[in-house]
Amino acid sequence: MFITGRTGTVLNVYTKPRCRHKGYAKAIMKTLLKDAVEMNLSFVDLKSTEAGYDLYKSVGFTDDVSKYHCMKWYNV
């Protein structure tokens, strides 16, 4: 999975409501993925909301199925 040992993470993508459904976010994501290829990243990951899911699928992201559990520890 980590062929090059180099990975990327998309943390936040936001489009103002008046600018949605005009292709801006898709263009940004395509540019990001082009850069990922140029940087020789093994993969790029992200966590999607329902609102962004179709966008990410449309540019090639797939659902990640893992035998591992996502876990966190909080110092509260």
N, C-alpha and C positions, 0 to 999 in steps of 0.2 A: 504493500500500500504506500510506502514511503520510498519510492524508487530513488528519488533525488535527495530525500531528507529535507526538502524545502516545501513548506505548506503555507497557505494563506487563509485568512478568516475575514469574512465580511461581517462587520459589527452592526452597522445601521445604514439603512437606505430609507430616505423619507422624501416624499414629493408633496409640496403644498397642494391642498385640494383643488385649487383653480388650475393647476398644471398637470393634473392626473389624466391618464388615458390619452396622452399625446406622444408617447414613445420616449420620453426623456429618461425615465428610469431604465428602460430596456437598453437604450443607447449607452448609458453609463455602465450597466452590467456587461454589455458586450465588450466595451473598452477595457474594463477591469479584467475580463477573462482573456482578452488578447494580450494584455500585459502579463498575466499569469503564465501564458505560454512562453512569452519572450523571457520571463524570469526563470523558466524551467521548473515551475512548481509542480509537485506531484499531485496536489489537489487543492481546492479551495472549499472551505466549509462555511456554513451559516446556519442560523436558526431562523425559521420563517414563521411569520404570523399567517393566519388564514388570508389576510388581505394581500400579502406578497407572494403567496404560494404559486399561483399561476404564472406570475412573472418569472420566478426563478426556474420553474419547470420549462418555460418557453425558451430559455437561454441554455438549457442543458443540465441543470441541477437535477439530481435524482434523490429519492428518499433513501436515507442511510439506515440500514437495518443492522443492528449490532447485537452480539451476544453479551455485551457489557451494559451495565446500568449507569446512567448519568447520576452522579452523586455530588453533594456539596457539604461542606462543614462550615457553619457560621459561628463566629466568636461573639455570642450575644450574652 
